[in-house]
Amino acid sequence: MPESNSFSVGVDRLLQAIHPHGRPETSFPLAMGDEDSRRRSGERLNPWFVRMVDQFCAGEPRLAALEDNLAIFGRFQWEGGNRLLYANVQAIYTIGDLDVYYLGAPTEAIYLRLDFDYRTLGGLFSHPLAHVHVEGDLSPRFALEGGDNGNIIMDFLEFLYRTYAHDKWLAWVKREWSRHIASTRAGGTADPLPIILQAFESSRFRDLRSYATDLERIKRVLRRRKDELFKPRVDSSDRVLLEYPLAR
């Protein structure tokens, strides 16, 4: 199996499909249009998934899959080549295979939706730009982490992988950190990552305090590597304008 450039081969395929390349709109899967793609009010999760797969994937769940149990349906609008104006990204994680869930097996599933929309700002500080829904259009809405960085697509994908495919995300972390160490010719010094990983696995918070500087450096490297995977982004100042409370 070829090594992915990102968190997985599925994410590579997604990023390739949605890159604007001068287009005003992109989607994943490629056949997905605007018509009736959002989850309807009161629509149960399994019927929604079946409807989406039948309508936009010709009955083949794999066309929307990033992993065997993680699928994405996304629509994006762009301006000036690389500036994101709108994003609606619906994700479903199944406890079991997507194909089995599509056929109606009684298994659990979780729905998350990333919304980035200047046309639905809601009441004062009620709709962070961007935010994540956990069920339909109802509250609560959670601000997408990432601070004032504008790369919300990669931030959401990374959130999904840290949460639902942590082993693959961790493989990416180790690979990118190793490349950084090699490129900075720091191979002669002790690599702090293995010790940090052991401290996390053993819940040794006191040990992590002594590696605060290394943790900050690792996070900076991962942020940079993640941003290199997908250049298009949103206006960061717009995100800060609607941020509450002020975190910096």
C-alpha positions in Angstrom: 0.0 0.0 0.0 1.5 3.4 -0.9 2.4 5.8 1.9 0.0 8.7 2.2 1.0 12.3 2.2 -1.5 13.2 4.9 -3.2 11.2 7.6 -4.4 8.6 5.1 -4.8 7.7 1.5 -8.5 8.6 1.9 -7.6 12.1 3.1 -5.2 12.5 0.1 -8.0 11.6 -2.2 -10.4 14.1 -0.5 -7.9 16.9 -0.7 -7.2 16.3 -4.3 -10.9 16.3 -5.1 -11.8 19.5 -3.3 -8.8 21.7 -4.2 -10.3 24.7 -6.1 -7.8 24.9 -8.9 -9.7 28.1 -10.0 -13.2 26.5 -9.6 -15.8 28.4 -7.6 -17.3 25.2 -6.1 -15.9 21.8 -5.3 -17.3 18.7 -3.5 -16.6 15.3 -2.1 -17.7 12.9 -3.4 -17.2 14.4 -6.8 -20.8 13.7 -7.9 -22.3 15.5 -4.9 -24.4 18.6 -5.8 -26.1 21.2 -3.7 -29.6 19.7 -4.0 -30.9 18.3 -0.8 -27.5 17.2 0.6 -27.9 18.5 4.1 -29.4 16.2 6.8 -33.0 17.1 7.1 -34.7 18.2 10.3 -35.8 15.1 12.2 -34.1 12.8 9.6 -32.6 9.7 11.4 -29.0 9.0 10.8 -29.1 5.7 9.0 -31.8 6.8 6.4 -29.8 10.0 5.8 -26.6 8.0 5.1 -28.4 5.6 2.8 -30.0 8.5 1.0 -26.7 10.2 0.5 -24.9 7.1 -0.7 -27.8 6.3 -3.1 -28.0 9.8 -4.4 -24.4 10.8 -4.7 -22.4 7.5 -4.7 -24.5 5.2 -6.9 -25.1 3.0 -3.9 -21.4 2.6 -3.1 -20.4 3.8 0.4 -16.7 3.5 -0.4 -16.9 6.6 -2.7 -17.4 8.8 0.3 -15.1 6.9 2.7 -11.9 8.0 4.2 -11.7 4.9 6.3 -13.7 1.6 6.5 -15.8 3.3 9.2 -15.5 7.0 8.4 -17.2 8.8 5.6 -17.3 12.5 4.5 -19.8 14.5 2.4 -18.6 18.0 1.8 -19.5 21.1 -0.3 -17.1 24.1 -0.7 -17.3 27.5 -2.3 -14.2 29.5 -3.2 -13.2 33.1 -4.1 -10.0 34.4 -5.7 -8.6 30.9 -6.2 -7.8 29.9 -2.7 -10.1 31.8 -0.2 -12.8 29.6 1.3 -16.2 31.3 1.4 -18.4 28.4 2.5 -18.0 24.9 3.8 -20.5 22.2 4.8 -18.8 19.0 5.8 -20.8 16.1 7.1 -19.0 13.3 8.7 -20.2 9.9 9.9 -18.3 7.4 12.0 -19.7 3.9 12.4 -18.9 1.3 15.0 -18.3 -1.3 12.3 -17.9 -1.2 8.5 -19.7 1.5 6.4 -20.9 -1.1 4.0 -22.6 -3.1 6.8 -24.2 0.1 8.2 -25.5 1.1 4.8 -27.3 -2.3 4.6 -29.1 -1.5 7.8 -27.2 -3.4 10.5 -28.1 -2.4 14.0 -24.9 -0.7 14.9 -24.0 2.6 16.5 -22.9 5.7 14.5 -21.9 9.3 15.2 -22.7 12.3 13.1 -20.6 15.5 13.0 -21.0 18.5 10.7 -18.5 21.4 10.1 -20.3 24.6 9.2 -18.5 27.7 7.8 -21.1 30.1 6.4 -21.1 33.9 6.4 -24.9 33.8 5.7 -25.9 32.1 9.0 -24.1 34.1 11.8 -27.0 33.6 14.3 -27.2 35.6 17.5 -24.3 37.4 19.2 -21.4 34.9 19.5 -23.7 31.9 19.0 -22.2 30.6 15.7 -18.3 30.6 15.8 -16.7 30.8 12.4 -16.3 27.8 11.9 -18.3 25.5 14.3 -19.2 21.9 14.6 -22.7 20.4 15.1 -23.2 17.1 16.7 -26.8 16.6 15.7 -28.8 18.3 13.0 -29.0 22.1 13.3 -29.6 22.1 17.0 -27.3 23.4 19.8 -24.8 22.9 21.1 -22.3 24.2 18.5 -18.6 23.8 19.3 -16.0 26.2 17.9 -13.5 24.4 15.8 -10.1 24.4 17.4 -7.1 25.9 15.6 -7.0 29.5 16.9 -6.6 32.2 14.3 -5.3 29.8 11.7 -7.4 29.8 8.6 -6.9 26.1 7.6 -10.2 24.9 8.9 -10.5 22.0 6.5 -7.3 20.4 7.7 -8.1 21.2 11.4 -11.5 19.4 11.1 -9.9 16.4 9.3 -7.2 16.2 12.0 -9.9 16.4 14.7 -11.6 13.4 13.1 -8.4 11.4 12.9 -7.2 12.2 16.4 -10.6 11.2 17.7 -11.6 8.2 15.5 -8.4 7.0 13.8 -5.8 7.9 16.4 -3.3 5.2 15.3 -3.1 6.6 11.8 -2.8 10.2 13.1 0.0 9.1 15.4 1.8 7.4 12.5 1.6 10.7 10.7 3.0 12.5 13.8 5.9 10.2 14.1 6.7 10.4 10.4 6.6 14.2 10.2 8.6 14.6 13.4 11.2 12.2 12.2 11.5 14.1 8.9 11.9 17.4 10.9 14.6 15.9 13.1 16.5 14.6 10.0 16.1 17.9 8.1 17.4 20.0 11.1 20.4 17.6 11.6 19.4 17.2 15.2 19.8 13.4 15.1 22.7 13.5 17.6 20.4 14.8 20.4 17.9 12.7 22.2 14.5 12.6 20.6 11.9 13.7 23.2 8.9 12.2 21.3 9.2 8.5 22.6 9.4 9.7 26.2 6.5 12.1 25.7 4.4 9.3 24.2 5.1 7.0 27.2 4.2 9.8 29.6 0.8 10.2 27.8 0.1 6.5 27.7 0.9 6.2 31.5 -0.9 9.5 32.3 2.3 10.9 33.9 1.4 14.6 33.8 4.2 15.7 36.0 6.7 14.2 33.5 5.1 16.2 30.7 5.6 19.4 32.6 9.3 19.0 32.2 8.9 18.6 28.4 6.8 21.7 27.9 9.3 23.3 25.6 9.6 20.1 23.5 5.8 19.8 23.3 5.5 23.3 22.1 8.1 22.7 19.4 6.4 19.4 18.3 3.1 21.2 18.0 4.6 24.0 15.9 6.2 21.5 13.6 2.9 19.6 13.2 1.0 22.8 12.6 3.4 23.7 9.8 3.4 20.3 8.2 -0.4 20.1 8.4 -0.8 23.5 6.7 1.6 22.4 3.9 -0.9 19.6 3.0 -3.6 22.0 1.9 -2.9 25.7 1.1 -6.5 27.1 0.6 -8.0 28.6 3.7 -10.3 31.2 5.2 -9.7 34.7 6.3 -8.1 34.3 9.7 -9.1 37.8 10.9 -12.8 36.9 10.3 -12.5 33.9 12.6 -11.0 36.1 15.4 -13.7 38.7 14.9 -16.4 36.1 15.9 -14.3 34.3 18.5 -15.6 34.3 22.1 -14.1 34.6 24.5 -10.9 36.1 23.4 -8.3 33.3 23.9 -5.1 35.1 23.2 
